[in-house]
Amino acid sequence: MPRHEFEGTFKRWRAGATAITYQPELVPQGARATVTAEKTGAGVRVELLATGLIPGRAYGAHVHTSPCGKDPAAAGPHYQHRLDPAAGPGRPSVDPAYANPRNEVWLDLTADRNGVGRSVSAQDWMFDLKRAPWSLVLHAEHTHTGPGEAGTAGARLACLTRDALTPYGEPAGR
């Protein structure tokens, strides 16, 4: 897989927006994010670089299944390599067997004194082209791991939709 990168500058929602801040007091308008996904010998490596964030603030960050929208919930649930059969619309996966950093792409970060944060997630699997992820969501807290709360990270603060270029991943049933 070639290196796939998408980026954007967060602004308030408007039709056609690809980088949306839902809470500008926590992800200021003008903050930026760049997400890079790259195939490795073992699977996929996803990197997040964010600038213009609140210095010293912790953020949860995950790859989600759907594009961003006016409603923060539009981005859907976290992308999971192995789908949690108990999860569904309105019922996010909170089972640590599925909602964990080995089965999802967790990119939690803490912004440095300049408002810059970086994170990397390396997986031993590839994204499935039939259900490739569409967005990155910044959350209000680092991701929780306990039973019944695994994968949760508080409110959705901002969302970045990837472009519609060739999706990254591998065909289903590899």
Secondary structure as GFF3:
##gff-version 3
##sequence-region A 1 174
A	DSSP	beta_strand	4	9	.	.	.	ID=ss1
A	DSSP	beta_strand	19	21	.	.	.	ID=ss2
A	DSSP	beta_strand	32	39	.	.	.	ID=ss3
A	DSSP	beta_strand	44	51	.	.	.	ID=ss4
A	DSSP	beta_strand	58	64	.	.	.	ID=ss5
A	DSSP	three_ten_helix	72	75	.	.	.	ID=ss6
A	DSSP	beta_strand	109	110	.	.	.	ID=ss7
A	DSSP	beta_strand	117	123	.	.	.	ID=ss8
A	DSSP	three_ten_helix	129	131	.	.	.	ID=ss9
A	DSSP	beta_strand	135	139	.	.	.	ID=ss10
A	DSSP	beta_strand	156	161	.	.	.	ID=ss11
###
